[in-house]
Structure formats: C-alpha cells, structure tokens
Amino acid sequence: MATKKAQPQKEVKTLGRILTGVVVSDKMKDTAVVLVNRFVKHPKYGKFMQISKRFKAHDAGNAHKVGDKVEIKETRPISKDKYFVIVTK
C-alpha cells in the first residue's frame, strides 16, 4: 500500500463583487457615488423589478465625473460608508 504525500492546499483568494453603474455625484474628495441598477424577479408574483442602490466608491484624484459609466469592486472598508473602489473602465 503506497502512502500519498499531502499536497499543499492552493490558496484561493475570493474576489469581491464587481458591479457596473453610473456616477451620480462627485462632490466629495476622493469619493464618488455610483448608482447601480439590477433586475430582480419577485419571489411570489414573478414580475421583474428594477432595484437601484447607491454606493460610495473610492475615486483617487476625482478622475470620474457625473454621468460616467464605471465598474466598482468590493474591497476592505476604507471609511464608515465606503467599501468599493472604482476600477477604470
């Protein structure tokens, strides 16, 4: 009977959520508010509804302006309300 060596486990790093939205406010320093829309099927009635949510995202250097379509990626908390970073698109 041959014994197998224990192979080291590969560390799988989970990436945060990546969402697509539109910048609706850029008045704060290094922060932009991004509006993310998604369609969700109602559990009982089956109708699709549009759900909108606003996320504060870190925008170093205030590079994005109102109306820009951006991708945001979840990251460690940067401040009380800010846990997304804008990924250049």
Residue pairs with C-beta under 8 A, 6 or more apart in sequence:
15 73
16 73
16 74
16 75
17 73
17 74
18 71
18 72
18 73
18 74
18 87
19 34
19 36
19 55
19 71
19 72
19 84
20 36
20 69
20 70
20 71
20 72
21 34
21 35
21 36
21 37
21 55
21 69
21 70
21 72
22 34
22 35
22 67
22 68
22 69
22 70
23 32
23 33
23 34
23 35
23 64
23 65
23 66
23 67
23 68
23 70
24 33
24 34
24 35
24 54
24 66
25 32
25 33
25 66
26 32
26 33
26 59
26 62
26 64
26 65
26 66
28 56
29 62
30 58
30 59
30 60
30 61
30 62
31 56
31 57
31 58
31 59
31 82
32 56
32 57
32 59
32 62
32 64
32 70
32 86
33 54
33 55
33 56
33 57
34 54
34 55
34 56
34 57
34 70
34 72
34 84
34 86
35 52
35 53
35 54
36 52
36 53
36 54
36 55
36 72
37 50
37 51
37 52
38 50
38 51
38 53
39 48
39 49
39 50
39 51
40 48
40 49
40 51
41 47
41 48
41 49
42 48
42 49
55 72
55 84
56 79
56 81
56 82
56 84
57 70
57 72
57 82
57 84
57 85
57 86
58 75
58 78
58 82
58 84
58 85
58 86
59 86
63 86
63 88
64 70
64 86
69 89
70 86
70 87
70 88
70 89
71 86
71 87
71 89
72 84
72 85
72 86
72 87
73 84
73 85
73 87
74 83
74 84
75 83
75 84
75 85
76 83
77 83
78 85
